[in-house]
Amino acid sequence: MILVFGGTTEGRKAAEVLEEAGTTYFYSTKTGEQELKLHHGVLRDGAMDEETMLLFCREHEIRLIVDAAHPFARQLHETIAKMGLPVIRYERIYPSRDADFTWIDDYSQVPTDVHTLLATTGVQSIGRLKWLEERGVRVIYRILRRQSSIELAYRQGATDDQLCYFEDGTMPKADAILLKESGISGGFCEKVAAARARGMRIIAIKRPALPTTFRQVNGPYGLRRAVEKLLPEFFPLKSGLTTGTCATAAAVAATTRLFYGNTPAEVPVLLPDGETIFVAVGYGDDYACCIKEAGDDPDVTNGIEIRAQVKKANAFEIRGGEGVGRFTLPGFDFAPGEAAINKGPRAMMRQNIKEPVLVSISVPKGEEIARRTFNPRLGIEGGISIIGVSGIVKPFSEEAFISSIRKCMEVAKASGSPRVVINSGAKSERFVRACYPDLPPQAFVEYGNYVGETLKMAAELGFRQVTLGVMMGKAVKLAAGNLDTHSRRVVMDRQFVGQMLKEAGCSVDMTSLTLARELWTLVPERHLQSLVNVIIGHCMHHCSLLLPGGDLEILLISDEGQIMAKKNQPHD
């Protein structure tokens, strides 16, 4: 069981990550005032001292703690560290410490050479700043307009003329501003920008150091990967890394060795969303490498080695070496002839490596592995492509699969083909290709289960002629209006199948029907064409709405490859 200490933006994000597992966990806040809707998390409110926390962890068999509390909750961090449990600290992302700030360690160090100080350090800090008023400094406290906060401010001696509120969106005139190093999510940058615009002196309290035993992450991907490592059974499926992240990690490691002589076992990789994860790397004689891990996402590139060699140069440059494919067709981020390293990974490498180097990415056995990918059809020859948008692969990620469909559709459009032929898989495509011998290979695109998404893409890309090849199992689901035919979302609707049989004018004993493809043998041959027409008609009803103004052709294919019917949608 996992216990999360939240009440913050990071706490909310941590809950979102853990909710993906579908597994019960606890979410604890001090005040209970954070609005949060959880499906699998159990809310607990109220502060915990050491004894209470220890008892709670024992009673609920807590095996892992996620500390996503405020960075200045020093006492809570120290208490958590005493539990003797593994702790993941969901830390905030912090901007660099500007040299023109006055940086202090605690409230006792606030300079007294200011006349008016605006304190944005929270209602609980009022009592700790009263000594400044005794020194003649006028202190204004900016707090939340919340009844509990206002009452606490009064109890600490604040007066109405000393209080202003975040919700008002105004900043009173003052010589200086006092703020905590609360990170980007804590509004630190916005407060600094507003203070600079008013010419105010900026006094910042450094965030306290965390216990050294905490494993730190600063984003959702890092949190998930840390949970997968420390409590493997929590997530039923494991996440992985994109080839782009692996290439970046290898390049960072190679650069680190070249410039600093270090060979760390893990290197930090800054992801596109701003968070940093640590990735395991290795080293050869003249290269660094990273092993691609796909997690539980089915991927033929799982376990491959991605290498990076770096040389000092006058400017940063990326090249593709052995096992990295090259674009041979238009429709990609880069022109034909360029290495198949997409825009996302290139940007990641540039963002992570500040030194002027020539980076060469290679993949041993990449050419062999590429034959089992979409690359040959897409016109990527000689190896795999280095891809990835987020940097992380979620298991069986719909986003990843749909993204690959979109890329195939874009290449089909760039090929100049007037028609795109979408199929559920290699088997149906093999049968349909015979109908269109003159179309280029790029005109045939697999939709898997995402019929609706693929048709929408066709419309967005301006395809007016679309052929949809479908086999019986997916056809009966599609006829019922299910534009995503995956078995985890929808199964054959026996009642609807019975309705279609009646529409076709045939009577069939459906008692033994378990798979849709059995209809090919159960339905008498004299009624088969009639049933096929009914199924195609229902499919057309749902699919044609997604291709307005286009010509949609639907082909129903038997297990033996016979195309039993085709129904065209005329131009609007």
N, C-alpha and C positions, 0 to 999 in steps of 0.2 A: 504494500500500500504506500502511496505517496502523500505527503503533507506539503501543501503550498502555503507560504506566507505571502499574502498579496496586499490588496488595498491600493495598488498603484497601476499605472499603465502597463508596466512589465508583468504585474500579476494577472491582469486581464489577458495579455498575450500568452502567458504561460498556460492559463486555463484553456485558451483556444487550441493550443498545441495538444494538451493532454486529452481534450474532448475527442480528438481524432482517433484515439485508441479504443473508445467505447468501453473503457475500464473505470471502475470506481476509484475516486481519490478524494482527499479533503482539501478544502480551500479556507484558510483562516485569515480574518482581518481583525484589527484592533477595535474599530468602532462599529463595524457593520453598516457603514453609510455608503459603501460602494455598490452601485447598481450593477448586478451581474446575474445573467440567466444561465444556469448550468443544467445540462442533461445528465451527466454522469458524476459531476462533482458534488460533494456534500459540504454545504456552507457551515462554518463555525465562526462565531463572533466573540470578541473579548480578548483582552491581553492575557498572555501566559507568562508566569514566572517560571523559574527553572523546575520547581517541583511539579507544577501543573503540566508543563510541557513533557516532562519525563513520564508522568503517569499517562498522559494522552497517547504518547508514542507506544507505550507498552500495551495499553488496552486495545489499541487499533492496529497493532502489529505494523507500525510504520517502519519501512525499510529504506526510504529515501526522502530527503527533504529538499524542496525547491525554495530557496530564499529569494523572493522577488519583492521584498519589502523596500521601503525608502532607503537610499544609501546612508542617510544620517541616523537610521535606527540602530545606533551602535550597541545599545544594551541587548536588543533582540538578536543581532548577529552573534554577539558573544554567548548568549544563552543557547542559541542553536548549535554553536560549535561544541558545547558541552554534552550534547546528546550522544556522541559516539557513533553517529550515523553518517553515511556519505551525504554530502551537501552539494547541490548545484546552485551556484549564485547566478541568477538572471540579472546581470549588471546592465546599467544604462550605457549608452554611447555618449562619450564626452568630447567636446571640442578641445583643442590644445589650449594650454594655459597662456593667455596673452601676457606679454612682459609688462605692459603698461597698467595692469591691474595691481592693486594692493592685495597680496595673498596672505591670509592669516590661518592659524590652526584652530582657534576657538574665539568665543565672544570676548574674552578678557583682553584680546589683542586689537580690538577695534580702535583705530586712531581717534584721538580726542580733539584734533586740530580742525574739526569741521563744525559749522554752526548748526546745520540742519541735516539730519540723516533719515533717509527713507529705508526702513527695514522691511525686506520681503522674505524674511526667514521663517515665517510661520507664527501662529498665535502662541505656541508654547515657548517661544524665545523671548517674549515680552519681559518676563521676570528676570531673565539673564542680561537684559540690556538696561535695566533701571539705573545701574551705576553710572551710565553715560549721562543720564538726565541730571544726576547729582553733580556732574562735572560741567554742567551748563550747556550740554548739547541737546537741542530740541530733536526728539525722535518721533517720527510718524510711522505707524505700523500698518502695513497693507496685509489684510487677512481676508479669508473667505466670508462672504455674507451668509453665514450659517448661524443659527441661534446658539448652538453649542459653542462655536468659536467666539461669538460676541460675549457670551456669559463668561467664558474662560478669560478673555481679554480684560473684562471688568475686574474679575477676581485678582488679577495680577497688577491692578492699579492703573490700567489704561483709561484715559478719558475720551469722550466723544470726539473732541477736536484732534485727538491723536490717531484716530482710526480712519482708514480708507479701505476700499474693497476692490478685489480683483474683478468682480463682475461688472463694475462701473466702467472698466476699460480706460481709466484716466490715471495719470501719474503726477502726483503733487510735486510742486517745485521744491527742490532740495539741493544742497551742495554735493551730497554723495549718496550712493545707494549701497546698501548691504545685502548681499545675496549669498545663497549657498551654491556650491558647485553641484547643481542638481541634474546636470546632463541635458541632452537635447530634449528628451521627453518631458523634463521638468520645466520647460519654458526658459531655460537659462539664456539661450541665444536671443530670444525675443526681448527679454528684460535688458540684456546688455545693449542691444541695438537701440532701444528706447532711451536708455540712460546716455548713450553716446550722443544721440540726436539732441539731447538737452544739455550737453556739456558737463555731465555729472561725473564725479570721481567714482570709480568702481572698486568696491572693497568686497572680496570674495573669500568665503570660508571654504577651505579645502575639504573634500570629502574624507571621512575617516578611513583608515586602512581596514581591509577585511581580514578575517582569519586566514592564515596561509593554507589551511586544509581545504578550503572551499575550491571547487572546480568551477571556474568562471566561464560564462557564455554571455553574449550580448545580443542574441536574436533568437527567433523561433526555430530556425534550422539547427543551430548549435544546441539548443535545449533538447530538441528531439534526439539528436545523435548522442548527446550525453546520457539521456534517459535510456536509450537503447543499449548503451554500453554498461551502465551501472545497474539497471534493472531490466534485463533483456526480455522478460516475459510480459512486461506492461503493454508494449505495442505488439499486436499479433503479426504485423509485417514491418520489415526494416527498410529504412530509407537508404539512398545511395548518393553517389557523386556523379556529376556530368563529366564527359570527357574534357570539357572546357575547364572545369575546376581542377581536374587532375593535371592537365597541361600547365595551368597556372602555378599549381603547387610545385611541380617539377622545375619550372622556370625560376620561381622564387628561391628554391633550394640551390639550384645551380649558380644563381647570382650571388647568393649569400656566401657560398664557398669561394667563388671567384674573387669577391671584394674583401671578405672578412676572414676567410680561411676556416669558417665554421661549417660543420656538417650535422645540424640538428636532426633528430629523428622525426620531428614534426615541425611544420612551418605554418605561420598564420596566413590565411587567405581572406582578403576582403571581398565579400560577395557584392553583387549589384545592389542589394537592398541596404547596404551600409553596415551589416553585421560582419563579424570576423569569426571564422572557424579555424580549427587546427587540423591539418591534414598530414597523415603519415607519408614519409618519403624515404627513398634509398639513394645510393650513389654507386656509380661505376667509375671507370678510369677517367673519362672526360665528359661525364654527363651525370645529371640527377634524374630520378625517375619516380613515378607514382603508379601504384596499381589501381586500376579502375574497379570500383566496387559499385555494383548495381543495386545492392540490397535485395529486396524481394521483387524488384521490377524485372520482368523477363527481358534480357538484353544480351545479345551475342558478344558484346564487348566486355562483359563482366570478366574480371581477372586479367585483362590485358595490361601490358606495361607501356606506359607513355613516358617518353624520354624528352629531356630538354638539354641542349648544349648552348652555352652562352659565350660570347666573345665581346671584348670591349670594342665600342664603336663610337662614331661621332654623334649618332642619334639612335633612338630606339627603333628597332625593326624586327619584324616577325617573319619567319620563313617556314615552309613545310618541307620535311625531309622524307626519308624512306617510310613507307606505310601510311603516309598522309595523302589522301586523294587530291585531285585537282578538278576544278570546275571545267566542264567542256561545253556547257549550255548556258544561255542567259536565264535570268530569273532568280539569281542568288544575290547575296550581299556584295559579291565581287565579280569582276568580269571573268569570262572563260580564260583559262590558263593560270589563274591564281590558285594558291593552295586552299584546300577546303577547310579553312579555319574561319568560322563565322564571326560576325561582328561582335557578338556578346563575349566570347572568349578573348578576342583581341583586346576589347576594352578592359576586360578583367586583368589581363597581363600588363597593360599600360598603367592601370590604376595601382597595381601591386608592386611594380618595379620602377623605381625612380631613376636608376642608373642608366646611362646611355649604352645599351648593349644590343647585339644581334642575337636574337633567340631563334634557335632551330628546333622544331618539334618533330619527333619521329616516333613511329609505332612499329616495333618488330612484329612481323606476321600480319600487319595491318591490311596488306593487299589481299591476303587469303581470307581474312575475317570479313572484309568488305563485300565479298561475293554473297554473303548471307544476310546482307542488309538491303535497304532500298536504294543504296548508292548507284549501282549500275543503271537502274531505271531512271534515276534522276540525272544521269549524265555526269556523275562523279566517278572518275576513273583513277586506278592506281593505289587506292587505299581507303581508309575510313575518313569520315569528316569529324572535325573537332567542334562540338556544338554545346549548347546549353544557354538558357536565358537566366534562370534563377541561380544556377550553380549547384542545386540539389535536386535529386530525383526522388519524388515520393513514390512509394510502391504502387505499381499498377496505376500510375498517374494518368488520369484522363487528359489533363492539360498537355502532357508530353505527347500522347498519342494524337490528339486533335491537332497539336502544333505540327506534327510530322505530316498529317493529312493536308494541312494548309500549304506546307512547303511543296508537296507533290502537286497540288492543284495549281500553285503559282508557276511551277516548272511546266506543267501541261499548257498553261496559258502562254507562257513565253515560247513554247515550241511552235506556236502559230496554228495549232490544230483547231479547226472550227468546232469540233465535237470533243467532249470529254466522256469517257466511259468509266463509270464507277462500279466497283465490284466488292463483294464481301470478303474475297480472299483469292488465293492463287488458283484454286480449283475452278471457281466460277469464271475467273478471268481467262483461263485457258480455253474454256468453252466459247466465251463471247468473242475472243480475238478473231476467230474464223469469220465472224460477221463483218469485221472491219479490217481487212488485210492491209489497207492502204494507210491506216493511221499510224503515226509514230509511236514507239513504246511509251513515251512520256504521256500520251493521251489516256492511258489506262491507270486508274488510281484506285487503291484499296480503301474502302471506308470502314472495314471491320464491323462495328456495330453502330457507328455514328452516321446513320443515313441522313437524319435531319441536318446535322451540322455540316455535312459535306454538300448537301444541296444548297444550303445557305451560302456556303463559300462559292459555289458555282455561280449563284446569282450575283454575289458581290464582285466577282472577277469578270462578270460580263459574258459568261458562256450562255449562248442561246440554244445550243443543241447539246442535250445531256441524255446519255443512255444509262439506265440503272439496271444492272444485272443482279438478280436475287434468286436464291434457292428456297425451297419450300419452307424450311424451318424458320427462316427470317421473314419470309413472305407473309405467313399467317399472323405473325406478331405485328408486322408493318401494316397489314390490312386492318388490324384492330386499332390503329392509330398510334402505335408505339414507335416513335422515330429513333429511339435508342433501343436496340434489340438485345442487349446483353442479358444473359440468363440470370445475373444477380439482381436485375431490375424487373424483368418480366418473363413470364413463362407462357406457354401456349394456352390460350383461352379456349377450352374445350366447348364451352357454351357458344362462343362466337363462331367457332369452326362448324358447329352444328347448324347455326343460322345460315352460314354461307352454303352449306350443303343443301339446305332447303331452297335457298335462292337459285341454286343450280338445278333444282328439280330432281335431285337424286336422294335416295334413302340408303343410309349406310349404318351398320351396327358399329357404334364407336366404343363398345365396351373394351375392346383390346387395344384401342388407339393410345399409344404412349408417346410417339414421336410424330411430328407433322409429316415427315417424309414418307411415313407409312400410307399416307393418302394416295400415293401413286399406285399402290397395289390394291388398296381397299376399295377405291372408287371404280365402278365398272367402266371399261374403256369408252363406252358410248356416252358416258356423262362427264368424262374427264375434261374435255375441252371446255364444256360449259362451266365446270367448277373453276378451271384455270382463269377463264374470263371474269368470273365473279371476284376471285382473289385479286387479280390485276386491277379491276375496277375500283375496289376499295383502296388498294395501295395508291392508285392514281389520285383518288379523292384527297388523300392526306398529303401526298408529296407535291402535287402540282401547285399547291398554295405557296410553296417555298421557292418556286421558280416562276414568278409572274412574268408573262410576256415571252417565255421561252418554250422551246419544243422539248418535251420530256417523253422519252421512250422507256418503257419498262419491260424487261425480258425476264420471264420465269423459266428457270433452267431445271431440268430433271437431274437425278443423280447420275444418269448415263450421259449427260451433256446435251440432251435434246432440248432445244428452245421451243417450248410448247405454245407460247403466245407472246404477242407484243402489242401494246396499246399505246398509241401516240396522242399526245396533247397538242392540238393545233395552236398556231400563233393566235395571240389575242388581237 
